Each structure stands twice: as C-alpha cells, then as structure tokens.
Amino acid sequence: MTFRGKILITVLAGSLAACATSPLGRNQFLLMPEDQMNEMGATAYAQIKQETPVSKDQRQTAYVRCVTDAITTTLADKQSWEVNLFDDNAANAFALPGGKIGVNTGLLKVAKNQSQLATVIGHEIGHVQAQHSNERMSLEYATQNGLGLLGTIAGQDTAVKQGIFAALGLGAEYGVTLPFSRKHEAEADIVGLQLMANAGFDPRESVNLWINMAASNGGEPPEFMSTHPSNETRINGLQSKLPEVMPLYNKAKAAGRNPSCG
C-alpha cells in the first residue's frame, strides 16, 4: 500500500478516535500514524546529515551524547536515540520523531554547563514526547489534501517541503517561521523541566540558560526561537514551575542519578 493510501485509511478509520492527550493533559487531535511520523523524522534527519557537517570533535560529541543519554535512559519508551553534534554556529538543537537528536556546536557556547545543555535537550525531547510534530503534520496533511508527504521531503526544495520541515520543528534550518506554536513551546518547557529533573540535572539552571540566551542575542530570542515566547516570559514561566520539579530533582539525586558529563 502506498504512503498516501495508509494515511487516507488512517484518516477515515481514525477520525472518530484521533483524540489524544499530551503529557500535561491537553487534548490533541492527531491524524498521523506513529510509524509514518518516525519514518519522516528519519528521512529529514538523513537529509540534515547530508547538508550539515557532523562535528569531528570527539570530546564535545561525547559530552552531548552523555547529557542526552542521561535523559533518554529515564524515559518509559526505551527506543534507541541517534545523537549527533553538527558543526553550525547557530545556538540550536532539535529532536525528531523516531529518536533523532541534533545539537549545534553554537549551542555549547551559550549552554555553559551540563544542566543548561540538558534544559535544551529536555525541551526538544519534550516536543517529541508531546507529539507536537504530529499535531503540526496533521494540519499540513489536511492543507495539502493527502499529498505524499514522505516523497515530498525526500525531493527537491519546495514550499510544501519547507512546510513539512517546519511541522517537524526544523523551521530555523529552512527559513520557515514558527517551528512550533507558543502553546507547544510552553508545554515543551514544562515537560523538559520534568525530564531533566528526573535525570538528575538541576532545573534551576534552566533560568540561567535563558539569561545566557538573552545576553547572546542582545535581549532578543535566538533566531530559532524568534516566534517563541520572549526571554522574560519564558524565564518567568520556568521559575514558576521550579517548586513543582525540584522534588523530582531531589528524588533523582537520592536515587543516585548524578550525571557527570563535563
């Protein structure tokens, strides 16, 4: 059966049962099957690896993978994750369905310690856990009237392809605004705090990370966050959630989860 055929069947059969719930209890409407989202994530990731050099710095790569592994090993879903450090000066990172994570070398200039790096990686994994790409892709599917999406992202650069990459959360790399909505960003912030705290990273460093982000961009959000909440709004939101996640952090430390990545 073709990819389009699978999606059409999914839409017809699942239209009455497509409601889902995010990790924070928000109602969602998801049309895309998980295996197809994973396939699209893998295809997009392979293309990024072709177009963006992978860093040859083994020390930095090991550091990024150590932080990521500390988080992913605490997840209920024990899928494997591919993690690469890309040689790019933009302070950016992303996670894709199917267990694909990318971190740019530029982010390591802003994230000054392992907990600050875990803030970003946890946030990006939070997008995947909350299936934000699926929500965006469901809309993309509806607006493209059943176009074969997987074939589109493997083909030449087009407006449709850019829209798909944006739906996956890769807007910054392809010049598409609004990678995720502010609703999704706020949700990923909270899920990310929970993930990093469960892994033994200090959630208080999330505030310092965003102070660094603001300083590195003259008080403005970094490019990949240009349509996201302002730094002040984000910092206030993170600070308000610290009383909820600090017990998770203390519990992780008591259980011996004490990452030492560098």
C-alpha positions as protocol buffer text, in pm:
chain_id: "A"
residue {
  index: 1
  type: MET
  ca { x: 0 y: 0 z: 0 }
}
residue {
  index: 2
  type: THR
  ca { x: 128 y: 347 z: -80 }
}
residue {
  index: 3
  type: PHE
  ca { x: 212 y: 603 z: 187 }
}
residue {
  index: 4
  type: ARG
  ca { x: -83 y: 813 z: 73 }
}
residue {
  index: 5
  type: GLY
  ca { x: -312 y: 513 z: 97 }
}
residue {
  index: 6
  type: LYS
  ca { x: -202 y: 442 z: 452 }
}
residue {
  index: 7
  type: ILE
  ca { x: -270 y: 799 z: 553 }
}
residue {
  index: 8
  type: LEU
  ca { x: -612 y: 802 z: 387 }
}
residue {
  index: 9
  type: ILE
  ca { x: -711 y: 486 z: 572 }
}
residue {
  index: 10
  type: THR
  ca { x: -579 y: 631 z: 895 }
}
residue {
  index: 11
  type: VAL
  ca { x: -783 y: 948 z: 848 }
}
residue {
  index: 12
  type: LEU
  ca { x: -1102 y: 760 z: 762 }
}
residue {
  index: 13
  type: ALA
  ca { x: -1067 y: 497 z: 1032 }
}
residue {
  index: 14
  type: GLY
  ca { x: -925 y: 723 z: 1296 }
}
residue {
  index: 15
  type: SER
  ca { x: -1130 y: 1037 z: 1252 }
}
residue {
  index: 16
  type: LEU
  ca { x: -1362 y: 931 z: 1532 }
}
residue {
  index: 17
  type: ALA
  ca { x: -1079 y: 820 z: 1759 }
}
residue {
  index: 18
  type: ALA
  ca { x: -798 y: 1062 z: 1680 }
}
residue {
  index: 19
  type: CYS
  ca { x: -819 y: 1247 z: 2008 }
}
residue {
  index: 20
  type: ALA
  ca { x: -515 y: 1208 z: 2230 }
}
residue {
  index: 21
  type: THR
  ca { x: -382 y: 1371 z: 2543 }
}
residue {
  index: 22
  type: SER
  ca { x: -48 y: 1545 z: 2582 }
}
residue {
  index: 23
  type: PRO
  ca { x: 180 y: 1467 z: 2879 }
}
residue {
  index: 24
  type: LEU
  ca { x: 27 y: 1769 z: 3053 }
}
residue {
  index: 25
  type: GLY
  ca { x: -331 y: 1663 z: 2990 }
}
residue {
  index: 26
  type: ARG
  ca { x: -409 y: 1889 z: 2693 }
}
residue {
  index: 27
  type: ASN
  ca { x: -648 y: 1742 z: 2437 }
}
residue {
  index: 28
  type: GLN
  ca { x: -489 y: 1679 z: 2097 }
}
residue {
  index: 29
  type: PHE
  ca { x: -616 y: 1576 z: 1755 }
}
residue {
  index: 30
  type: LEU
  ca { x: -362 y: 1354 z: 1580 }
}
residue {
  index: 31
  type: LEU
  ca { x: -413 y: 1207 z: 1234 }
}
residue {
  index: 32
  type: MET
  ca { x: -66 y: 1076 z: 1152 }
}
residue {
  index: 33
  type: PRO
  ca { x: 31 y: 717 z: 1244 }
}
residue {
  index: 34
  type: GLU
  ca { x: 336 y: 691 z: 1466 }
}
residue {
  index: 35
  type: ASP
  ca { x: 536 y: 472 z: 1227 }
}
residue {
  index: 36
  type: GLN
  ca { x: 496 y: 726 z: 948 }
}
residue {
  index: 37
  type: MET
  ca { x: 600 y: 1011 z: 1176 }
}
residue {
  index: 38
  type: ASN
  ca { x: 909 y: 810 z: 1269 }
}
residue {
  index: 39
  type: GLU
  ca { x: 983 y: 748 z: 902 }
}
residue {
  index: 40
  type: MET
  ca { x: 952 y: 1114 z: 818 }
}
residue {
  index: 41
  type: GLY
  ca { x: 1176 y: 1205 z: 1110 }
}
residue {
  index: 42
  type: ALA
  ca { x: 1442 y: 960 z: 994 }
}
residue {
  index: 43
  type: THR
  ca { x: 1423 y: 1087 z: 636 }
}
residue {
  index: 44
  type: ALA
  ca { x: 1454 y: 1451 z: 744 }
}
residue {
  index: 45
  type: TYR
  ca { x: 1744 y: 1365 z: 974 }
}
residue {
  index: 46
  type: ALA
  ca { x: 1932 y: 1183 z: 699 }
}
residue {
  index: 47
  type: GLN
  ca { x: 1898 y: 1489 z: 477 }
}
residue {
  index: 48
  type: ILE
  ca { x: 2028 y: 1719 z: 750 }
}
residue {
  index: 49
  type: LYS
  ca { x: 2333 y: 1494 z: 792 }
}
residue {
  index: 50
  type: GLN
  ca { x: 2398 y: 1524 z: 420 }
}
residue {
  index: 51
  type: GLU
  ca { x: 2368 y: 1902 z: 420 }
}
residue {
  index: 52
  type: THR
  ca { x: 2529 y: 1997 z: 754 }
}
residue {
  index: 53
  type: PRO
  ca { x: 2875 y: 1876 z: 858 }
}
residue {
  index: 54
  type: VAL
  ca { x: 2884 y: 1650 z: 1160 }
}
residue {
  index: 55
  type: SER
  ca { x: 3139 y: 1774 z: 1413 }
}
residue {
  index: 56
  type: LYS
  ca { x: 3465 y: 1583 z: 1435 }
}
residue {
  index: 57
  type: ASP
  ca { x: 3526 y: 1700 z: 1790 }
}
residue {
  index: 58
  type: GLN
  ca { x: 3503 y: 1371 z: 1977 }
}
residue {
  index: 59
  type: ARG
  ca { x: 3513 y: 1532 z: 2322 }
}
residue {
  index: 60
  type: GLN
  ca { x: 3222 y: 1765 z: 2255 }
}
residue {
  index: 61
  type: THR
  ca { x: 3027 y: 1489 z: 2082 }
}
residue {
  index: 62
  type: ALA
  ca { x: 3074 y: 1257 z: 2380 }
}
residue {
  index: 63
  type: TYR
  ca { x: 2960 y: 1538 z: 2612 }
}
residue {
  index: 64
  type: VAL
  ca { x: 2638 y: 1597 z: 2415 }
}
residue {
  index: 65
  type: ARG
  ca { x: 2566 y: 1225 z: 2400 }
}
residue {
  index: 66
  type: CYS
  ca { x: 2631 y: 1185 z: 2772 }
}
residue {
  index: 67
  type: VAL
  ca { x: 2376 y: 1454 z: 2858 }
}
residue {
  index: 68
  type: THR
  ca { x: 2124 y: 1310 z: 2613 }
}
residue {
  index: 69
  type: ASP
  ca { x: 2172 y: 953 z: 2735 }
}
residue {
  index: 70
  type: ALA
  ca { x: 2118 y: 1060 z: 3095 }
}
residue {
  index: 71
  type: ILE
  ca { x: 1776 y: 1192 z: 2995 }
}
residue {
  index: 72
  type: THR
  ca { x: 1666 y: 922 z: 2750 }
}
residue {
  index: 73
  type: THR
  ca { x: 1755 y: 634 z: 2982 }
}
residue {
  index: 74
  type: THR
  ca { x: 1488 y: 758 z: 3224 }
}
residue {
  index: 75
  type: LEU
  ca { x: 1211 y: 754 z: 2962 }
}
residue {
  index: 76
  type: ALA
  ca { x: 944 y: 485 z: 2972 }
}
residue {
  index: 77
  type: ASP
  ca { x: 985 y: 439 z: 2597 }
}
residue {
  index: 78
  type: LYS
  ca { x: 1315 y: 255 z: 2558 }
}
residue {
  index: 79
  type: GLN
  ca { x: 1367 y: 332 z: 2190 }
}
residue {
  index: 80
  type: SER
  ca { x: 1722 y: 398 z: 2077 }
}
residue {
  index: 81
  type: TRP
  ca { x: 1824 y: 758 z: 2007 }
}
residue {
  index: 82
  type: GLU
  ca { x: 2071 y: 874 z: 1746 }
}
residue {
  index: 83
  type: VAL
  ca { x: 2256 y: 1184 z: 1863 }
}
residue {
  index: 84
  type: ASN
  ca { x: 2489 y: 1397 z: 1653 }
}
residue {
  index: 85
  type: LEU
  ca { x: 2672 y: 1725 z: 1708 }
}
residue {
  index: 86
  type: PHE
  ca { x: 2655 y: 1943 z: 1398 }
}
residue {
  index: 87
  type: ASP
  ca { x: 2922 y: 2194 z: 1304 }
}
residue {
  index: 88
  type: ASP
  ca { x: 2698 y: 2500 z: 1298 }
}
residue {
  index: 89
  type: ASN
  ca { x: 2740 y: 2827 z: 1489 }
}
residue {
  index: 90
  type: ALA
  ca { x: 2366 y: 2876 z: 1546 }
}
residue {
  index: 91
  type: ALA
  ca { x: 2264 y: 2816 z: 1909 }
}
residue {
  index: 92
  type: ASN
  ca { x: 2019 y: 2547 z: 1812 }
}
residue {
  index: 93
  type: ALA
  ca { x: 1910 y: 2190 z: 1880 }
}
residue {
  index: 94
  type: PHE
  ca { x: 1625 y: 1969 z: 1766 }
}
residue {
  index: 95
  type: ALA
  ca { x: 1466 y: 1630 z: 1824 }
}
residue {
  index: 96
  type: LEU
  ca { x: 1264 y: 1440 z: 1567 }
}
residue {
  index: 97
  type: PRO
  ca { x: 1016 y: 1154 z: 1584 }
}
residue {
  index: 98
  type: GLY
  ca { x: 1193 y: 821 z: 1560 }
}
residue {
  index: 99
  type: GLY
  ca { x: 1464 y: 904 z: 1813 }
}
residue {
  index: 100
  type: LYS
  ca { x: 1677 y: 1157 z: 1623 }
}
residue {
  index: 101
  type: ILE
  ca { x: 1854 y: 1441 z: 1804 }
}
residue {
  index: 102
  type: GLY
  ca { x: 2080 y: 1712 z: 1669 }
}
residue {
  index: 103
  type: VAL
  ca { x: 2276 y: 1972 z: 1865 }
}
residue {
  index: 104
  type: ASN
  ca { x: 2473 y: 2255 z: 1703 }
}
residue {
  index: 105
  type: THR
  ca { x: 2821 y: 2344 z: 1822 }
}
residue {
  index: 106
  type: GLY
  ca { x: 2697 y: 2702 z: 1863 }
}
residue {
  index: 107
  type: LEU
  ca { x: 2469 y: 2596 z: 2145 }
}
residue {
  index: 108
  type: LEU
  ca { x: 2768 y: 2486 z: 2353 }
}
residue {
  index: 109
  type: LYS
  ca { x: 2886 y: 2849 z: 2362 }
}
residue {
  index: 110
  type: VAL
  ca { x: 2561 y: 2951 z: 2533 }
}
residue {
  index: 111
  type: ALA
  ca { x: 2483 y: 2644 z: 2747 }
}
residue {
  index: 112
  type: LYS
  ca { x: 2765 y: 2682 z: 2998 }
}
residue {
  index: 113
  type: ASN
  ca { x: 2724 y: 2355 z: 3187 }
}
residue {
  index: 114
  type: GLN
  ca { x: 2560 y: 2015 z: 3161 }
}
residue {
  index: 115
  type: SER
  ca { x: 2235 y: 2121 z: 3326 }
}
residue {
  index: 116
  type: GLN
  ca { x: 2195 y: 2414 z: 3089 }
}
residue {
  index: 117
  type: LEU
  ca { x: 2253 y: 2184 z: 2793 }
}
residue {
  index: 118
  type: ALA
  ca { x: 2003 y: 1939 z: 2944 }
}
residue {
  index: 119
  type: THR
  ca { x: 1750 y: 2223 z: 2952 }
}
residue {
  index: 120
  type: VAL
  ca { x: 1757 y: 2249 z: 2574 }
}
residue {
  index: 121
  type: ILE
  ca { x: 1779 y: 1878 z: 2504 }
}
residue {
  index: 122
  type: GLY
  ca { x: 1497 y: 1806 z: 2750 }
}
residue {
  index: 123
  type: HIS
  ca { x: 1286 y: 2075 z: 2585 }
}
residue {
  index: 124
  type: GLU
  ca { x: 1339 y: 1925 z: 2240 }
}
residue {
  index: 125
  type: ILE
  ca { x: 1263 y: 1572 z: 2360 }
}
residue {
  index: 126
  type: GLY
  ca { x: 954 y: 1724 z: 2522 }
}
residue {
  index: 127
  type: HIS
  ca { x: 830 y: 1825 z: 2177 }
}
residue {
  index: 128
  type: VAL
  ca { x: 863 y: 1462 z: 2065 }
}
residue {
  index: 129
  type: GLN
  ca { x: 702 y: 1320 z: 2378 }
}
residue {
  index: 130
  type: ALA
  ca { x: 407 y: 1557 z: 2338 }
}
residue {
  index: 131
  type: GLN
  ca { x: 376 y: 1469 z: 1968 }
}
residue {
  index: 132
  type: HIS
  ca { x: 382 y: 1833 z: 1863 }
}
residue {
  index: 133
  type: SER
  ca { x: 517 y: 1738 z: 1521 }
}
residue {
  index: 134
  type: ASN
  ca { x: 219 y: 1510 z: 1471 }
}
residue {
  index: 135
  type: GLU
  ca { x: -20 y: 1794 z: 1553 }
}
residue {
  index: 136
  type: ARG
  ca { x: 153 y: 2024 z: 1306 }
}
residue {
  index: 137
  type: MET
  ca { x: 185 y: 1749 z: 1044 }
}
residue {
  index: 138
  type: SER
  ca { x: -183 y: 1663 z: 1075 }
}
residue {
  index: 139
  type: LEU
  ca { x: -260 y: 2022 z: 980 }
}
residue {
  index: 140
  type: GLU
  ca { x: -5 y: 2008 z: 698 }
}
residue {
  index: 141
  type: TYR
  ca { x: -166 y: 1689 z: 571 }
}
residue {
  index: 142
  type: ALA
  ca { x: -510 y: 1847 z: 576 }
}
residue {
  index: 143
  type: THR
  ca { x: -395 y: 2157 z: 388 }
}
residue {
  index: 144
  type: GLN
  ca { x: -212 y: 1951 z: 125 }
}
residue {
  index: 145
  type: ASN
  ca { x: -512 y: 1727 z: 56 }
}
residue {
  index: 146
  type: GLY
  ca { x: -338 y: 1397 z: 108 }
}
residue {
  index: 147
  type: LEU
  ca { x: -12 y: 1472 z: -72 }
}
residue {
  index: 148
  type: GLY
  ca { x: 254 y: 1202 z: -38 }
}
residue {
  index: 149
  type: LEU
  ca { x: 445 y: 1377 z: 237 }
}
residue {
  index: 150
  type: LEU
  ca { x: 735 y: 1135 z: 268 }
}
residue {
  index: 151
  type: GLY
  ca { x: 816 y: 1162 z: -101 }
}
residue {
  index: 152
  type: THR
  ca { x: 799 y: 1538 z: -77 }
}
residue {
  index: 153
  type: ILE
  ca { x: 1060 y: 1571 z: 197 }
}
residue {
  index: 154
  type: ALA
  ca { x: 1293 y: 1342 z: 6 }
}
residue {
  index: 155
  type: GLY
  ca { x: 1265 y: 1550 z: -311 }
}
residue {
  index: 156
  type: GLN
  ca { x: 1372 y: 1894 z: -419 }
}
residue {
  index: 157
  type: ASP
  ca { x: 1326 y: 2203 z: -206 }
}
residue {
  index: 158
  type: THR
  ca { x: 973 y: 2337 z: -242 }
}
residue {
  index: 159
  type: ALA
  ca { x: 732 y: 2546 z: -38 }
}
residue {
  index: 160
  type: VAL
  ca { x: 547 y: 2227 z: 56 }
}
residue {
  index: 161
  type: LYS
  ca { x: 869 y: 2064 z: 169 }
}
residue {
  index: 162
  type: GLN
  ca { x: 959 y: 2369 z: 377 }
}
residue {
  index: 163
  type: GLY
  ca { x: 618 y: 2349 z: 541 }
}
residue {
  index: 164
  type: ILE
  ca { x: 675 y: 1984 z: 631 }
}
residue {
  index: 165
  type: PHE
  ca { x: 1014 y: 2059 z: 781 }
}
residue {
  index: 166
  type: ALA
  ca { x: 855 y: 2340 z: 981 }
}
residue {
  index: 167
  type: ALA
  ca { x: 589 y: 2100 z: 1105 }
}
residue {
  index: 168
  type: LEU
  ca { x: 865 y: 1867 z: 1222 }
}
residue {
  index: 169
  type: GLY
  ca { x: 1021 y: 2155 z: 1415 }
}
residue {
  index: 170
  type: LEU
  ca { x: 1303 y: 2229 z: 1172 }
}
residue {
  index: 171
  type: GLY
  ca { x: 1190 y: 2574 z: 1061 }
}
residue {
  index: 172
  type: ALA
  ca { x: 1510 y: 2755 z: 1153 }
}
residue {
  index: 173
  type: GLU
  ca { x: 1723 y: 2537 z: 927 }
}
residue {
  index: 174
  type: TYR
  ca { x: 1495 y: 2601 z: 631 }
}
residue {
  index: 175
  type: GLY
  ca { x: 1393 y: 2962 z: 678 }
}
residue {
  index: 176
  type: VAL
  ca { x: 1035 y: 2888 z: 781 }
}
residue {
  index: 177
  type: THR
  ca { x: 892 y: 3090 z: 1067 }
}
residue {
  index: 178
  type: LEU
  ca { x: 704 y: 2946 z: 1364 }
}
residue {
  index: 179
  type: PRO
  ca { x: 864 y: 2599 z: 1405 }
}
residue {
  index: 180
  type: PHE
  ca { x: 624 y: 2541 z: 1695 }
}
residue {
  index: 181
  type: SER
  ca { x: 345 y: 2749 z: 1841 }
}
residue {
  index: 182
  type: ARG
  ca { x: 379 y: 2930 z: 2173 }
}
residue {
  index: 183
  type: LYS
  ca { x: 140 y: 2675 z: 2320 }
}
residue {
  index: 184
  type: HIS
  ca { x: 374 y: 2395 z: 2215 }
}
residue {
  index: 185
  type: GLU
  ca { x: 679 y: 2584 z: 2340 }
}
residue {
  index: 186
  type: ALA
  ca { x: 532 y: 2640 z: 2685 }
}
residue {
  index: 187
  type: GLU
  ca { x: 435 y: 2274 z: 2704 }
}
residue {
  index: 188
  type: ALA
  ca { x: 782 y: 2157 z: 2594 }
}
residue {
  index: 189
  type: ASP
  ca { x: 940 y: 2385 z: 2855 }
}
residue {
  index: 190
  type: ILE
  ca { x: 746 y: 2215 z: 3134 }
}
residue {
  index: 191
  type: VAL
  ca { x: 798 y: 1861 z: 3004 }
}
residue {
  index: 192
  type: GLY
  ca { x: 1167 y: 1943 z: 2953 }
}
residue {
  index: 193
  type: LEU
  ca { x: 1200 y: 2059 z: 3314 }
}
residue {
  index: 194
  type: GLN
  ca { x: 1046 y: 1734 z: 3433 }
}
residue {
  index: 195
  type: LEU
  ca { x: 1275 y: 1526 z: 3212 }
}
residue {
  index: 196
  type: MET
  ca { x: 1596 y: 1700 z: 3316 }
}
residue {
  index: 197
  type: ALA
  ca { x: 1500 y: 1688 z: 3683 }
}
residue {
  index: 198
  type: ASN
  ca { x: 1420 y: 1315 z: 3663 }
}
residue {
  index: 199
  type: ALA
  ca { x: 1763 y: 1260 z: 3507 }
}
residue {
  index: 200
  type: GLY
  ca { x: 1942 y: 1443 z: 3790 }
}
residue {
  index: 201
  type: PHE
  ca { x: 2013 y: 1773 z: 3616 }
}
residue {
  index: 202
  type: ASP
  ca { x: 1950 y: 2088 z: 3817 }
}
residue {
  index: 203
  type: PRO
  ca { x: 1630 y: 2251 z: 3681 }
}
residue {
  index: 204
  type: ARG
  ca { x: 1730 y: 2586 z: 3832 }
}
residue {
  index: 205
  type: GLU
  ca { x: 1992 y: 2610 z: 3559 }
}
residue {
  index: 206
  type: SER
  ca { x: 1712 y: 2642 z: 3303 }
}
residue {
  index: 207
  type: VAL
  ca { x: 1671 y: 3003 z: 3412 }
}
residue {
  index: 208
  type: ASN
  ca { x: 2042 y: 3071 z: 3374 }
}
residue {
  index: 209
  type: LEU
  ca { x: 2036 y: 2915 z: 3028 }
}
residue {
  index: 210
  type: TRP
  ca { x: 1773 y: 3161 z: 2912 }
}
residue {
  index: 211
  type: ILE
  ca { x: 1958 y: 3452 z: 3072 }
}
residue {
  index: 212
  type: ASN
  ca { x: 2258 y: 3345 z: 2863 }
}
residue {
  index: 213
  type: MET
  ca { x: 2038 y: 3318 z: 2555 }
}
residue {
  index: 214
  type: ALA
  ca { x: 1910 y: 3670 z: 2607 }
}
residue {
  index: 215
  type: ALA
  ca { x: 2262 y: 3808 z: 2658 }
}
residue {
  index: 216
  type: SER
  ca { x: 2393 y: 3638 z: 2344 }
}
residue {
  index: 217
  type: ASN
  ca { x: 2116 y: 3788 z: 2132 }
}
residue {
  index: 218
  type: GLY
  ca { x: 2101 y: 4142 z: 2263 }
}
residue {
  index: 219
  type: GLY
  ca { x: 1796 y: 4066 z: 2474 }
}
residue {
  index: 220
  type: GLU
  ca { x: 1605 y: 3907 z: 2187 }
}
residue {
  index: 221
  type: PRO
  ca { x: 1516 y: 3538 z: 2150 }
}
residue {
  index: 222
  type: PRO
  ca { x: 1770 y: 3342 z: 1943 }
}
residue {
  index: 223
  type: GLU
  ca { x: 1689 y: 3301 z: 1576 }
}
residue {
  index: 224
  type: PHE
  ca { x: 1537 y: 2955 z: 1617 }
}
residue {
  index: 225
  type: MET
  ca { x: 1310 y: 3094 z: 1889 }
}
residue {
  index: 226
  type: SER
  ca { x: 1218 y: 3416 z: 1705 }
}
residue {
  index: 227
  type: THR
  ca { x: 847 y: 3347 z: 1717 }
}
residue {
  index: 228
  type: HIS
  ca { x: 856 y: 3188 z: 2060 }
}
residue {
  index: 229
  type: PRO
  ca { x: 781 y: 3345 z: 2398 }
}
residue {
  index: 230
  type: SER
  ca { x: 1005 y: 3636 z: 2495 }
}
residue {
  index: 231
  type: ASN
  ca { x: 1300 y: 3559 z: 2717 }
}
residue {
  index: 232
  type: GLU
  ca { x: 1132 y: 3734 z: 3011 }
}
residue {
  index: 233
  type: THR
  ca { x: 809 y: 3537 z: 2964 }
}
residue {
  index: 234
  type: ARG
  ca { x: 999 y: 3212 z: 2933 }
}
residue {
  index: 235
  type: ILE
  ca { x: 1215 y: 3278 z: 3240 }
}
residue {
  index: 236
  type: ASN
  ca { x: 911 y: 3370 z: 3448 }
}
residue {
  index: 237
  type: GLY
  ca { x: 734 y: 3054 z: 3332 }
}
residue {
  index: 238
  type: LEU
  ca { x: 1031 y: 2835 z: 3421 }
}
residue {
  index: 239
  type: GLN
  ca { x: 1073 y: 2997 z: 3762 }
}
residue {
  index: 240
  type: SER
  ca { x: 706 y: 2941 z: 3841 }
}
residue {
  index: 241
  type: LYS
  ca { x: 746 y: 2567 z: 3777 }
}
residue {
  index: 242
  type: LEU
  ca { x: 1061 y: 2516 z: 3984 }
}
residue {
  index: 243
  type: PRO
  ca { x: 872 y: 2435 z: 4307 }
}
residue {
  index: 244
  type: GLU
  ca { x: 698 y: 2152 z: 4120 }
}
residue {
  index: 245
  type: VAL
  ca { x: 1011 y: 1996 z: 3968 }
}
residue {
  index: 246
  type: MET
  ca { x: 1265 y: 2041 z: 4248 }
}
residue {
  index: 247
  type: PRO
  ca { x: 1120 y: 1740 z: 4436 }
}
residue {
  index: 248
  type: LEU
  ca { x: 1179 y: 1534 z: 4120 }
}
residue {
  index: 249
  type: TYR
  ca { x: 1539 y: 1653 z: 4112 }
}
residue {
  index: 250
  type: ASN
  ca { x: 1592 y: 1576 z: 4481 }
}
residue {
  index: 251
  type: LYS
  ca { x: 1441 y: 1231 z: 4434 }
}
residue {
  index: 252
  type: ALA
  ca { x: 1669 y: 1164 z: 4136 }
}
residue {
  index: 253
  type: LYS
  ca { x: 1976 y: 1264 z: 4338 }
}
residue {
  index: 254
  type: ALA
  ca { x: 1867 y: 1043 z: 4626 }
}
residue {
  index: 255
  type: ALA
  ca { x: 1829 y: 753 z: 4382 }
}
residue {
  index: 256
  type: GLY
  ca { x: 2188 y: 801 z: 4263 }
}
residue {
  index: 257
  type: ARG
  ca { x: 2112 y: 974 z: 3934 }
}
residue {
  index: 258
  type: ASN
  ca { x: 2404 y: 1216 z: 3934 }
}
residue {
  index: 259
  type: PRO
  ca { x: 2519 y: 1281 z: 3575 }
}
residue {
  index: 260
  type: SER
  ca { x: 2883 y: 1375 z: 3532 }
}
residue {
  index: 261
  type: CYS
  ca { x: 2918 y: 1464 z: 3168 }
}
residue {
  index: 262
  type: GLY
  ca { x: 3160 y: 1753 z: 3191 }
}
